Amino acid sequence: MVPRTLYVGNLPWKTSEDELNQAFGAYGQVQSCRIITDRETGRSRGFGFVEVDDSDVDNVVQNMNGFVLGGRELVVSEAKPRQPRF
């Protein structure tokens, strides 16, 4: 299966990659999880990315978008390709 990347926004600051993996794993096969952190402080920036099997994308987005994790409603959508910086 080809993995597809999902954007996950509005993450609670203390969420770990393991917690994210466990929450998303309930609705599909998770390939990897990555929480984006600030380079200087190492603190979460409140968003991340989850790779799931192509066949699970619709189910995962439908069930996880609006899912409450740590008191916050997650925003989940398919990730857009990164724009080049100049």
N, CA, C and O atoms as a GROMACS GRO file, in nm:
protein
  344
    1MET      N    1   0.083  -0.120   0.000
    1MET     CA    2   0.000   0.000   0.000
    1MET      C    3   0.087   0.126   0.000
    1MET      O    4   0.194   0.130   0.060
    2VAL      N    5   0.038   0.224  -0.068
    2VAL     CA    6   0.108   0.352  -0.075
    2VAL      C    7   0.060   0.441   0.039
    2VAL      O    8  -0.061   0.463   0.053
    3PRO      N    9   0.151   0.492   0.122
    3PRO     CA   10   0.106   0.579   0.231
    3PRO      C   11   0.071   0.719   0.180
    3PRO      O   12   0.131   0.768   0.084
    4ARG      N   13  -0.028   0.782   0.245
    4ARG     CA   14  -0.064   0.920   0.214
    4ARG      C   15  -0.050   0.999   0.343
    4ARG      O   16  -0.074   0.948   0.452
    5THR      N   17  -0.013   1.124   0.328
    5THR     CA   18   0.014   1.210   0.443
    5THR      C   19  -0.106   1.296   0.477
    5THR      O   20  -0.165   1.360   0.390
    6LEU      N   21  -0.140   1.297   0.606
    6LEU     CA   22  -0.248   1.381   0.656
    6LEU      C   23  -0.190   1.490   0.745
    6LEU      O   24  -0.098   1.467   0.823
    7TYR      N   25  -0.247   1.610   0.732
    7TYR     CA   26  -0.213   1.721   0.820
    7TYR      C   27  -0.302   1.711   0.943
    7TYR      O   28  -0.422   1.686   0.931
    8VAL      N   29  -0.244   1.730   1.061
    8VAL     CA   30  -0.320   1.727   1.187
    8VAL      C   31  -0.292   1.858   1.259
    8VAL      O   32  -0.180   1.883   1.304
    9GLY      N   33  -0.393   1.942   1.271
    9GLY     CA   34  -0.378   2.071   1.336
    9GLY      C   35  -0.453   2.078   1.467
    9GLY      O   36  -0.534   1.991   1.498
   10ASN      N   37  -0.425   2.183   1.543
   10ASN     CA   38  -0.487   2.212   1.673
   10ASN      C   39  -0.451   2.105   1.777
   10ASN      O   40  -0.532   2.071   1.863
   11LEU      N   41  -0.329   2.053   1.768
   11LEU     CA   42  -0.283   1.954   1.865
   11LEU      C   43  -0.256   2.018   2.001
   11LEU      O   44  -0.202   2.128   2.008
   12PRO      N   45  -0.294   1.950   2.109
   12PRO     CA   46  -0.255   1.999   2.241
   12PRO      C   47  -0.102   2.000   2.251
   12PRO      O   48  -0.036   1.913   2.194
   13TRP      N   49  -0.046   2.095   2.322
   13TRP     CA   50   0.099   2.112   2.331
   13TRP      C   51   0.169   1.988   2.384
   13TRP      O   52   0.282   1.959   2.344
   14LYS      N   53   0.105   1.915   2.474
   14LYS     CA   54   0.171   1.801   2.539
   14LYS      C   55   0.150   1.667   2.468
   14LYS      O   56   0.193   1.564   2.518
   15THR      N   57   0.085   1.667   2.353
   15THR     CA   58   0.060   1.542   2.281
   15THR      C   59   0.191   1.481   2.234
   15THR      O   60   0.278   1.550   2.181
   16SER      N   61   0.205   1.350   2.255
   16SER     CA   62   0.325   1.280   2.208
   16SER      C   63   0.294   1.209   2.076
   16SER      O   64   0.178   1.190   2.040
   17GLU      N   65   0.399   1.171   2.006
   17GLU     CA   66   0.381   1.098   1.880
   17GLU      C   67   0.316   0.962   1.907
   17GLU      O   68   0.240   0.913   1.823
   18ASP      N   69   0.344   0.902   2.022
   18ASP     CA   70   0.281   0.774   2.057
   18ASP      C   71   0.130   0.791   2.075
   18ASP      O   72   0.052   0.707   2.029
   19GLU      N   73   0.088   0.899   2.142
   19GLU     CA   74  -0.055   0.924   2.161
   19GLU      C   75  -0.125   0.946   2.028
   19GLU      O   76  -0.235   0.897   2.005
   20LEU      N   77  -0.058   1.020   1.940
   20LEU     CA   78  -0.112   1.048   1.807
   20LEU      C   79  -0.126   0.917   1.728
   20LEU      O   80  -0.229   0.893   1.664
   21ASN      N   81  -0.023   0.834   1.733
   21ASN     CA   82  -0.024   0.706   1.665
   21ASN      C   83  -0.138   0.618   1.715
   21ASN      O   84  -0.207   0.554   1.636
   22GLN      N   85  -0.156   0.615   1.846
   22GLN     CA   86  -0.261   0.533   1.906
   22GLN      C   87  -0.400   0.582   1.866
   22GLN      O   88  -0.487   0.501   1.832
   23ALA      N   89  -0.423   0.713   1.869
   23ALA     CA   90  -0.554   0.769   1.834
   23ALA      C   91  -0.588   0.740   1.688
   23ALA      O   92  -0.699   0.698   1.657
   24PHE      N   93  -0.493   0.764   1.598
   24PHE     CA   94  -0.518   0.743   1.455
   24PHE      C   95  -0.522   0.594   1.420
   24PHE      O   96  -0.592   0.554   1.326
   25GLY      N   97  -0.448   0.514   1.493
   25GLY     CA   98  -0.443   0.370   1.468
   25GLY      C   99  -0.576   0.301   1.489
   25GLY      O  100  -0.597   0.191   1.438
   26ALA      N  101  -0.667   0.362   1.563
   26ALA     CA  102  -0.799   0.304   1.584
   26ALA      C  103  -0.882   0.304   1.456
   26ALA      O  104  -0.980   0.230   1.447
   27TYR      N  105  -0.845   0.387   1.357
   27TYR     CA  106  -0.925   0.401   1.236
   27TYR      C  107  -0.852   0.362   1.108
   27TYR      O  108  -0.911   0.366   1.000
   28GLY      N  109  -0.724   0.325   1.118
   28GLY     CA  110  -0.650   0.284   0.999
   28GLY      C  111  -0.508   0.246   1.033
   28GLY      O  112  -0.463   0.264   1.146
   29GLN      N  113  -0.438   0.195   0.933
   29GLN     CA  114  -0.299   0.152   0.950
   29GLN      C  115  -0.206   0.273   0.942
   29GLN      O  116  -0.192   0.333   0.836
   30VAL      N  117  -0.144   0.309   1.055
   30VAL     CA  118  -0.054   0.425   1.061
   30VAL      C  119   0.088   0.381   1.023
   30VAL      O  120   0.141   0.286   1.080
   31GLN      N  121   0.148   0.451   0.927
   31GLN     CA  122   0.286   0.423   0.887
   31GLN      C  123   0.384   0.502   0.972
   31GLN      O  124   0.488   0.450   1.013
   32SER      N  125   0.352   0.630   0.997
   32SER     CA  126   0.439   0.714   1.079
   32SER      C  127   0.363   0.835   1.130
   32SER      O  128   0.260   0.874   1.074
   33CYS      N  129   0.414   0.894   1.238
   33CYS     CA  130   0.360   1.016   1.297
   33CYS      C  131   0.475   1.111   1.322
   33CYS      O  132   0.584   1.069   1.360
   34ARG      N  133   0.451   1.240   1.301
   34ARG     CA  134   0.555   1.339   1.324
   34ARG      C  135   0.490   1.467   1.376
   34ARG      O  136   0.405   1.525   1.309
   35ILE      N  137   0.529   1.509   1.495
   35ILE     CA  138   0.481   1.636   1.550
   35ILE      C  139   0.589   1.740   1.523
   35ILE      O  140   0.706   1.718   1.554
   36ILE      N  141   0.549   1.852   1.467
   36ILE     CA  142   0.645   1.958   1.432
   36ILE      C  143   0.676   2.040   1.556
   36ILE      O  144   0.586   2.084   1.628
   37THR      N  145   0.806   2.060   1.580
   37THR     CA  146   0.850   2.135   1.697
   37THR      C  147   0.928   2.260   1.656
   37THR      O  148   0.982   2.268   1.546
   38ASP      N  149   0.932   2.356   1.747
   38ASP     CA  150   1.009   2.478   1.727
   38ASP      C  151   1.157   2.443   1.735
   38ASP      O  152   1.199   2.371   1.825
   39ARG      N  153   1.236   2.492   1.643
   39ARG     CA  154   1.380   2.461   1.638
   39ARG      C  155   1.456   2.508   1.761
   39ARG      O  156   1.547   2.440   1.808
   40GLU      N  157   1.418   2.624   1.813
   40GLU     CA  158   1.492   2.682   1.924
   40GLU      C  159   1.449   2.628   2.060
   40GLU      O  160   1.534   2.601   2.146
   41THR      N  161   1.318   2.611   2.080
   41THR     CA  162   1.269   2.570   2.212
   41THR      C  163   1.241   2.420   2.222
   41THR      O  164   1.239   2.364   2.331
   42GLY      N  165   1.219   2.356   2.108
   42GLY     CA  166   1.185   2.214   2.109
   42GLY      C  167   1.038   2.188   2.144
   42GLY      O  168   0.995   2.073   2.151
   43ARG      N  169   0.964   2.294   2.166
   43ARG     CA  170   0.822   2.283   2.203
   43ARG      C  171   0.737   2.257   2.078
   43ARG      O  172   0.769   2.305   1.970
   44SER      N  173   0.629   2.181   2.095
   44SER     CA  174   0.537   2.153   1.985
   44SER      C  175   0.484   2.283   1.927
   44SER      O  176   0.459   2.380   1.999
   45ARG      N  177   0.467   2.284   1.795
   45ARG     CA  178   0.408   2.400   1.729
   45ARG      C  179   0.257   2.384   1.712
   45ARG      O  180   0.191   2.470   1.654
   46GLY      N  181   0.202   2.270   1.762
   46GLY     CA  182   0.058   2.251   1.760
   46GLY      C  183   0.004   2.183   1.636
   46GLY      O  184  -0.117   2.178   1.614
   47PHE      N  185   0.095   2.130   1.553
   47PHE     CA  186   0.048   2.056   1.436
   47PHE      C  187   0.148   1.946   1.403
   47PHE      O  188   0.261   1.944   1.452
   48GLY      N  189   0.104   1.855   1.318
   48GLY     CA  190   0.190   1.745   1.280
   48GLY      C  191   0.138   1.675   1.157
   48GLY      O  192   0.045   1.722   1.092
   49PHE      N  193   0.198   1.562   1.125
   49PHE     CA  194   0.161   1.485   1.007
   49PHE      C  195   0.155   1.337   1.042
   49PHE      O  196   0.236   1.286   1.119
   50VAL      N  197   0.057   1.270   0.984
   50VAL     CA  198   0.040   1.126   1.004
   50VAL      C  199   0.031   1.062   0.867
   50VAL      O  200  -0.046   1.106   0.782
   51GLU      N  201   0.111   0.958   0.845
   51GLU     CA  202   0.104   0.882   0.720
   51GLU      C  203   0.020   0.758   0.744
   51GLU      O  204   0.045   0.681   0.837
   52VAL      N  205  -0.082   0.739   0.658
   52VAL     CA  206  -0.169   0.622   0.668
   52VAL      C  207  -0.178   0.555   0.531
   52VAL      O  208  -0.149   0.616   0.429
   53ASP      N  209  -0.219   0.428   0.531
   53ASP     CA  210  -0.239   0.357   0.404
   53ASP      C  211  -0.342   0.430   0.320
   53ASP      O  212  -0.439   0.484   0.372
   54ASP      N  213  -0.320   0.429   0.190
   54ASP     CA  214  -0.408   0.495   0.094
   54ASP      C  215  -0.554   0.452   0.113
   54ASP      O  216  -0.645   0.534   0.105
   55SER      N  217  -0.575   0.323   0.136
   55SER     CA  218  -0.711   0.270   0.149
   55SER      C  219  -0.781   0.317   0.277
   55SER      O  220  -0.903   0.308   0.286
   56ASP      N  221  -0.708   0.367   0.374
   56ASP     CA  222  -0.765   0.410   0.503
   56ASP      C  223  -0.789   0.561   0.512
   56ASP      O  224  -0.849   0.607   0.609
   57VAL      N  225  -0.743   0.638   0.415
   57VAL     CA  226  -0.746   0.785   0.425
   57VAL      C  227  -0.885   0.838   0.454
   57VAL      O  228  -0.903   0.915   0.548
   58ASP      N  229  -0.985   0.799   0.374
   58ASP     CA  230  -1.120   0.854   0.393
   58ASP      C  231  -1.175   0.823   0.531
   58ASP      O  232  -1.233   0.911   0.596
   59ASN      N  233  -1.158   0.700   0.576
   59ASN     CA  234  -1.209   0.660   0.707
   59ASN      C  235  -1.139   0.737   0.819
   59ASN      O  236  -1.204   0.783   0.914
   60VAL      N  237  -1.008   0.752   0.808
   60VAL     CA  238  -0.932   0.823   0.912
   60VAL      C  239  -0.973   0.970   0.917
   60VAL      O  240  -0.998   1.023   1.026
   61VAL      N  241  -0.979   1.037   0.802
   61VAL     CA  242  -1.016   1.179   0.800
   61VAL      C  243  -1.157   1.198   0.856
   61VAL      O  244  -1.182   1.288   0.936
   62GLN      N  245  -1.250   1.112   0.813
   62GLN     CA  246  -1.389   1.124   0.858
   62GLN      C  247  -1.400   1.109   1.010
   62GLN      O  248  -1.476   1.182   1.074
   63ASN      N  249  -1.326   1.015   1.067
   63ASN     CA  250  -1.337   0.989   1.211
   63ASN      C  251  -1.250   1.079   1.297
   63ASN      O  252  -1.286   1.105   1.412
   64MET      N  253  -1.138   1.127   1.246
   64MET     CA  254  -1.045   1.205   1.329
   64MET      C  255  -1.064   1.356   1.316
   64MET      O  256  -1.026   1.429   1.408
   65ASN      N  257  -1.121   1.405   1.207
   65ASN     CA  258  -1.146   1.548   1.195
   65ASN      C  259  -1.256   1.586   1.294
   65ASN      O  260  -1.369   1.538   1.282
   66GLY      N  261  -1.224   1.670   1.391
   66GLY     CA  262  -1.318   1.707   1.495
   66GLY      C  263  -1.305   1.620   1.620
   66GLY      O  264  -1.372   1.646   1.720
   67PHE      N  265  -1.222   1.517   1.614
   67PHE     CA  266  -1.198   1.430   1.729
   67PHE      C  267  -1.134   1.512   1.842
   67PHE      O  268  -1.043   1.591   1.816
   68VAL      N  269  -1.181   1.494   1.965
   68VAL     CA  270  -1.128   1.569   2.078
   68VAL      C  271  -1.014   1.490   2.142
   68VAL      O  272  -1.034   1.379   2.190
   69LEU      N  273  -0.896   1.550   2.141
   69LEU     CA  274  -0.777   1.490   2.200
   69LEU      C  275  -0.719   1.591   2.298
   69LEU      O  276  -0.685   1.703   2.259
   70GLY      N  277  -0.708   1.553   2.423
   70GLY     CA  278  -0.653   1.645   2.524
   70GLY      C  279  -0.732   1.772   2.538
   70GLY      O  280  -0.676   1.877   2.570
   71GLY      N  281  -0.864   1.764   2.515
   71GLY     CA  282  -0.950   1.881   2.530
   71GLY      C  283  -0.956   1.972   2.409
   71GLY      O  284  -1.019   2.078   2.414
   72ARG      N  285  -0.890   1.934   2.300
   72ARG     CA  286  -0.891   2.018   2.179
   72ARG      C  287  -0.944   1.939   2.060
   72ARG      O  288  -0.916   1.820   2.045
   73GLU      N  289  -1.020   2.007   1.974
   73GLU     CA  290  -1.076   1.945   1.854
   73GLU      C  291  -0.972   1.945   1.744
   73GLU      O  292  -0.926   2.052   1.702
   74LEU      N  293  -0.934   1.827   1.697
   74LEU     CA  294  -0.834   1.817   1.591
   74LEU      C  295  -0.889   1.861   1.457
   74LEU      O  296  -1.008   1.844   1.428
   75VAL      N  297  -0.802   1.918   1.375
   75VAL     CA  298  -0.833   1.952   1.237
   75VAL      C  299  -0.749   1.858   1.152
   75VAL      O  300  -0.626   1.863   1.155
   76VAL      N  301  -0.815   1.771   1.075
   76VAL     CA  302  -0.744   1.671   0.996
   76VAL      C  303  -0.786   1.683   0.850
   76VAL      O  304  -0.904   1.687   0.818
   77SER      N  305  -0.686   1.690   0.762
   77SER     CA  306  -0.711   1.695   0.618
   77SER      C  307  -0.591   1.637   0.546
   77SER      O  308  -0.486   1.615   0.605
   78GLU      N  309  -0.608   1.612   0.418
   78GLU     CA  310  -0.496   1.561   0.341
   78GLU      C  311  -0.392   1.673   0.328
   78GLU      O  312  -0.426   1.788   0.299
   79ALA      N  313  -0.265   1.639   0.351
   79ALA     CA  314  -0.157   1.738   0.346
   79ALA      C  315  -0.138   1.787   0.203
   79ALA      O  316  -0.150   1.711   0.107
   80LYS      N  317  -0.107   1.914   0.192
   80LYS     CA  318  -0.077   1.973   0.060
   80LYS      C  319   0.074   1.968   0.040
   80LYS      O  320   0.150   1.975   0.136
   81PRO      N  321   0.119   1.957  -0.085
   81PRO     CA  322   0.265   1.956  -0.110
   81PRO      C  323   0.329   2.084  -0.060
   81PRO      O  324   0.270   2.192  -0.069
   82ARG      N  325   0.449   2.071  -0.008
   82ARG     CA  326   0.522   2.185   0.046
   82ARG      C  327   0.562   2.280  -0.068
   82ARG      O  328   0.612   2.237  -0.172
   83GLN      N  329   0.539   2.409  -0.046
   83GLN     CA  330   0.577   2.510  -0.145
   83GLN      C  331   0.725   2.545  -0.130
   83GLN      O  332   0.774   2.558  -0.018
   84PRO      N  333   0.796   2.559  -0.240
   84PRO     CA  334   0.938   2.594  -0.230
   84PRO      C  335   0.956   2.735  -0.172
   84PRO      O  336   0.879   2.826  -0.201
   85ARG      N  337   1.060   2.749  -0.091
   85ARG     CA  338   1.092   2.881  -0.033
   85ARG      C  339   1.205   2.944  -0.113
   85ARG      O  340   1.297   2.877  -0.161
   86PHE      N  341   1.196   3.074  -0.126
   86PHE     CA  342   1.302   3.146  -0.200
   86PHE      C  343   1.374   3.242  -0.108
   86PHE      O  344   1.466   3.311  -0.152
   0.00000   0.00000   0.00000
